[in-house]
Amino acid sequence: MFPQLIPDEKAITPNDMTAVICVRLHENNPWVLDRLRKLAGYYDPCPPILIIDFGSEGDYGKQVEAVCTECGFAYLHEPDYDVFSLALARNAACQLVTTDFIFFTDIDFFSTRDMFAQLARTANAASMNTAFDVILDFPAYHVTEDETRKIEGEPTNDRMSARIEKIGFESQYSAFDEKVEFIAPYSNVFLISKKYFTVLGGYHPIFRGHGSEEFEFFLRAGIYSSFFSMPPDVLTDCHGPKRPDFWTHRTYRGFRDLNQHFASRTERAGLKVFHLWHPTKTVGDWRSHNDWKRGKFREATAEYLTEYANLLKIDTLPKRKKALCICKTPDHWGYFVPLRLHGFELIPVFDDDLDTIKLMNEMIVEKQVDALAVFNPYMSSHQNFYTTYLMAKDLGIETIVVERGALPNTIYYAEDVSYTAPSFSQSELDKITLSDSERKSAQAYIDLLREGELLLEGATPRELTDQKYQALKEMTRPVVFIPLQLDDDMAVTKFVRNSQQYDDFVDSIPAVARANPNILFVVKPHPLSKRTYNYQMENILLADNKDNIHSLLDACQMVIVYNSGVGLLSACQGKPLISIGNAFYNLEGIGHFADSLEDAVRKVAEGVSAPDMPKVEDLVGKYLFHRYSWFTAKDDIREFAHRQAHGYKKIQVSRSVISGKAKDHVWEKALRPPSKHSYGYAALNMFPADKKARAQAAAEAALNGSRPLAQRPFLSRTLLKAAYIPLESRFTDYQKKLYNEAPEELFRNFRNPLLIGLGRVAGVR
């Protein structure tokens, strides 16, 4: 990504975060109030704290509000008295957060007193003010009852913090249930930019109770960001800290492994949180309404896992406006994502059948939507939507046309294509005054363009083309460059001046060359064209369609285009420019117009002026910062009989200018692409296993998998009960749960020979 376009870093402090805690007070969790009070004054420094009271009833709600008033916390009561939903509570919080970052945490999680200072340093190291999709998730240490009582019994905040830190170190190589019940290498405690939470659409609304909302949220975040490779079998629930395969050699698979990546860098930075023990009641509690079997998780993810474009449908956060988004090509879904940051709820349209178009038309006529967004409405594939697009314009609905820009790695969002959009007119551009930094960046960008690395289409390296055409620079006669276009390109079929038609322009090249033997014409086919040209003339040099365009521009003295975006590149090279068609960039001081190729060559003979470079720099700066948006993507070249088509997959827009408003949202992958040869990949074995290894892992999981007590044979259940019942009063809630759900985990840590023997006979040891 071009460095000058990356916004200046602003240091992140704890005051740029809001700590969000969602609670529901009832008769079974009185410790909530004590822990709320403990928060006040514990962290130093401490960010603003927002408490979302999700459905505390009657006096319980009043108690929570009173404590928040006492402690200086912001408070919102959400009158939802159904089963508790952490997902909906956190979504409600987003509307009240005014800081750039949200720190989602839980009333039972504590850390060291300086956590927010350390978190701010890590956020700055991660450039989270620029790379807006970075999430700093925390590993979670679930502290035992005894250790929790010691922590809460400390006389001062500093002593409490020191004990927490000591437990964090000692427990890493202690058996589970000694100091901590278990350690999860991920949690639902994390720092995220409000921008990214908005782009993701918040939490999925399907989740209530103790469930899978976090797993689904991070899966969606992983798809959007694509910084971490997606694990195989992503729906598989494996490698949990309470599962047998947590302790075995493992390969990268399942949604938990993806979650661990979001927390891995945070953990390496020394950050972790500690879940303090509390009594757990399962009957009538939100835990009894759980998604431990992942049914809701699979239901939510089924909506988009087979087609990522359906992610556009998932958005629970209120928006000011609504936009119909024509996304007939599913790979285009990334173009529409930035509209969320510009205040739009997205209504994606994937089909062009009559019923769908009828519904779209009704929504537009009845003003149920505020905008219609579409990638190039003039494409043949969008033919069925064209009258809807015209109607929207006629009825005053905002039209947002997405199309590639004339500079590498750019697109634009405008009211129409640039050839006819008012926002690209001379009069509108004249209203823009560049800042000094924007002008300097434009100059630096032009210098970079001239080096030949930034390209509109794929080409050979510049140095190879330089060697190939070195002789052109020694010519004494004029050398004129003519870049050709695709015959069916919208730029040569629709938006043209009252001048020579494109086919006639191409056909006239031999005759014009024959009439001007003193000029050498360098003709280059479009990089995607498969058309053959047979110019058997001494003064026509047919370049290869993959030759580097910047090298050819540098080697020639003058450029004649029909409507090609190469004309703007030539102006950046300072070459005299003549265009035949309606080249939208050919404004005052940039180039000249001619009515035909013959007319253009006549002007060449008479002499035409070179571009006014300050005006070129001014125009490029206005495009870069006030008209164009920046994107990265994977090229998708499709083969047809007479041409190739250049599409894109995995589109990420890192800066968007929509309706004159610019927003920066640089994706981490565009800023610093991850390498498979990195420590991060190796440390978590992020390399997908081959089929044989995956099959073996699946077989081992089936052989060694833990079965709940109720599913075990009668003899096994009887022996396990014989070992368990005499010791039940000594077991923690966690151990009791393990006994019912995964007896292997309980018997794994026993040291008593009798218990070990019973476990072996029962088939769990």
JODA-V829030 format. One line per field, one symbol per residue. burial: 1 if it has 24 or more other C-alpha atoms within 12 Angstrom, else 0. A space follows every 10 residues. Layout:
burial: ???
//
This chain:
burial: 1100111000 0111111111 1111110000 1110110111 0110111111 1111110001 1011101100 1011111100 0011111111 1111111011 1111111111 1111111111 0111011111 1111111111 1111101100 1100001001 1011101100 1100011111 1111111111 1111111111 1111111111 1111111111 1111111111 1111111111 1111110001 1111111111 1111111001 1111111100 0000110011 1001011101 1001100111 1111111010 1111111111 1111111111 1111111111 0100001001 1011000011 1111111110 0101110111 1100001111 1111111111 1111111110 1011100010 0001000110 1110110111 1111111111 0100110010 0100000111 1111111011 1100111011 1100110011 0110010011 1111111110 0000000011 1111111111 1111111111 1111111111 1111111111 1111111111 1111111101 1011000101 1110111111 1111111111 1110000000 0000000111 1111111111 0111111111 1000000001 1001111100 0000001000 1000111010 0000011011 1011000000 0101111111 1111111101 0000110110 01111
//
